[in-house]
């Protein structure tokens, strides 16, 4: 049986990594060893970033809701507790959208929560 050389597989693997490293600064886009390290690192950053994005958005929504609550004479924790007691099942994303787009409706929500 003839001996198989690994040149084709190696070239394909290296080109795949170099393609992912396209646009990187300096040798990181040209040299395989540096490109491999940069691609691995960028993959880690991307993975971490996908988790952080969820945290950041939740923090933004809470800040918006808190600001809208203060405008209506209530604090955030009392508002969220009141929503739970009044059986209003709106999530923070929707509450923040209501607070921005329709302040009158949010004021009605606050009034409903104060009654509960």
C-alpha positions in Angstrom: 0.0 0.0 0.0 1.3 3.5 -0.9 2.3 5.9 1.8 -0.1 8.8 2.3 1.4 12.2 3.0 -0.6 14.6 5.2 0.2 17.7 3.2 -3.3 18.2 1.9 -5.1 17.9 5.2 -2.5 20.1 6.9 -2.8 22.8 4.2 -6.6 22.7 4.5 -6.5 23.0 8.3 -4.0 25.9 8.1 -6.0 27.7 5.5 -9.2 27.3 7.6 -7.5 29.0 10.5 -5.9 31.8 8.3 -9.3 32.5 6.8 -10.8 33.0 10.3 -7.8 35.3 11.1 -8.5 37.5 8.1 -8.3 41.2 9.0 -6.2 40.7 12.1 -3.3 43.1 12.7 0.2 42.3 11.4 1.5 38.8 11.4 -1.6 37.5 13.2 -3.3 37.2 9.8 -0.3 35.8 7.9 1.6 33.4 10.1 -0.2 30.2 11.1 1.2 29.9 14.6 0.2 33.5 15.5 -3.1 33.2 13.7 -4.0 30.1 15.5 -3.4 31.7 18.9 -5.3 34.9 17.9 -8.3 32.8 16.6 -8.4 30.7 19.8 -8.3 33.9 21.9 -11.0 35.6 19.8 -13.2 32.5 20.1 -12.9 32.7 23.9 -13.8 36.4 23.9 -16.8 35.7 21.6 -18.0 33.0 24.0 -17.6 35.2 27.0 -19.3 38.1 25.2 -22.4 36.0 24.4 -22.9 35.6 28.2 -22.1 39.2 29.0 -24.6 40.5 26.5 -27.4 38.9 28.4 -26.2 40.5 31.7 -25.7 43.9 30.1 -29.2 44.0 28.6 -30.8 43.0 31.9 -28.9 45.7 33.7 -30.0 48.3 31.1 -33.7 47.2 31.4 -33.5 47.4 35.2 -32.0 50.9 35.0 -34.7 52.1 32.7 -37.5 50.7 34.8 -36.0 52.2 37.9 -35.8 55.6 36.3 -39.4 55.4 35.2 -40.5 54.2 38.7 -38.7 57.2 40.3 -40.6 59.6 38.0 -43.8 58.0 39.3 -42.8 58.3 42.9 -41.8 54.6 43.6 -38.6 52.7 43.8 -37.7 49.6 41.7 -37.9 46.9 44.3 -41.3 48.0 45.6 -42.6 48.2 42.0 -41.4 44.6 41.1 -42.8 43.3 44.4 -46.1 45.0 43.7 -46.2 43.5 40.1 -45.8 40.0 41.6 -48.5 40.7 44.2 -50.9 42.1 41.5 -50.2 39.0 39.3 -48.9 41.1 36.4 -46.5 38.8 34.4 -44.5 41.3 32.4 -40.8 40.7 31.9 -38.2 43.4 32.4 -37.6 43.9 28.7 -41.3 44.6 28.0 -41.5 46.9 31.1 -38.6 48.9 29.9 -40.1 49.2 26.4 -43.4 50.4 27.9 -41.5 52.9 30.1 -39.8 54.4 27.1 -42.5 54.3 24.4 -45.7 54.9 26.5 -45.1 56.7 29.8 -48.8 57.1 30.4 -49.3 53.3 30.3 -46.4 52.9 32.7 -47.9 55.4 35.1 -51.2 53.3 35.0 -49.1 50.2 35.8 -47.5 52.0 38.8 -51.0 53.1 40.0 -52.2 49.5 39.7 -49.1 48.3 41.6 -49.7 50.9 44.4 -53.3 49.5 44.8 -52.1 46.0 45.2 
